[in-house]
Every structure is written in C-alpha cells, then in structure tokens.
Amino acid sequence: MQSQRALAVLDELRSLAAEDDTRLCVAKDRLAVAEAEVTAARSAFDSANMRAEVSQRVTRSAEELLAPATSPQAGPPRPPHREPALQEEPRTIAQEVLAFVRPHRRAKRAEILKHLHLTRPDINPASAKRRLSHLVADKELVRVAPGVYTLPPMAAEGDA
C-alpha cells in the first residue's frame, strides 16, 4: 500500500515536472521573440534618430541660405553674411561621439562611425577610430566589449 502511494506521488511529480518544463520552453520562446522585437525597435529608433538629426541640420542650413531671399524687404539675393564670432564651429570628433553615445547608453563602433559619416562626412574614418581609442584611454568612454562603447558611470549619472 505504501509503495502504491509512493508511485502515485512519483507520477504526480513527473506530471508536474513535465508541465513546468513545457511552461519553461514557452517562456523561453516568448522571451526570444520579445528580445528580437526590442532589438528591431532599437534599430528603427537609432535609424530614425540619425535621419532626424541629419534632416534638422539640412533644414537649418537651407533656412539660413534662403532667409535673405524670402525676406519681404529682400532686394537681389546676397550671400549670407555672418560675423566671425557668431559662426558655429563644427563639433570635434570627440564631441560628436559623446553626443551620439549619451542618449543611446551603448553604441557599437559601426554605429558610431556611421553616425559620424552622416553628420560629418569630412571626418576620416581612421581618425575617428583613433579618437575612439583615445576617448577610452582618457576614460571619457568605456569599452564594455570588443567594438561596444558606453559612457563611464559618473558621466552617465551626471547626464540624467
């Protein structure tokens, strides 16, 4: 009688273990799908963010060029005149890199280089790669994995 009860309990335990295993498999599958969706959403966001930055720069440049021509008091078109002190200096490579990494928290080297190519086509990719190494050496960036960068903990907290 005792052995029959023990066998019944063992069968129940096996049934529960099989059910738990099935639930675990389902949960793993759902997690994999969710991670894929997050990755796709992050990629779409990064792409849209880069396009928006470039579009805004192009729009500002076009507005500056067209401002004298669209002014109601405008005579013949004149080249835009700026005071040297008012000219906006382009960002340095380091400033561009840090400005890109800051909102993303983590960025791959390829993403950073693509961003630099889109926003500053005048920057040589070899110079950008060297600058990444210098930023890591200067502790302005942290290499968390090969080709993956983030801000150091204090810099990330200070921006929040």
ABEGO torsion letter per residue (X at the ends): XAAAAAAAAAAAAAAAAAAAAAAAAAAAAAAAAAAAAAAAAAAAAAAAAAAAAAAAAAAAAAAAAAAAAABAABBBBBBBBBBAAABBBBBBAAAAAAAAAAAAGBBBAAAAAAAAAAABAABBAAAAAAAAAAAAAAGABBBABBGBBBBBAAAAAAAX
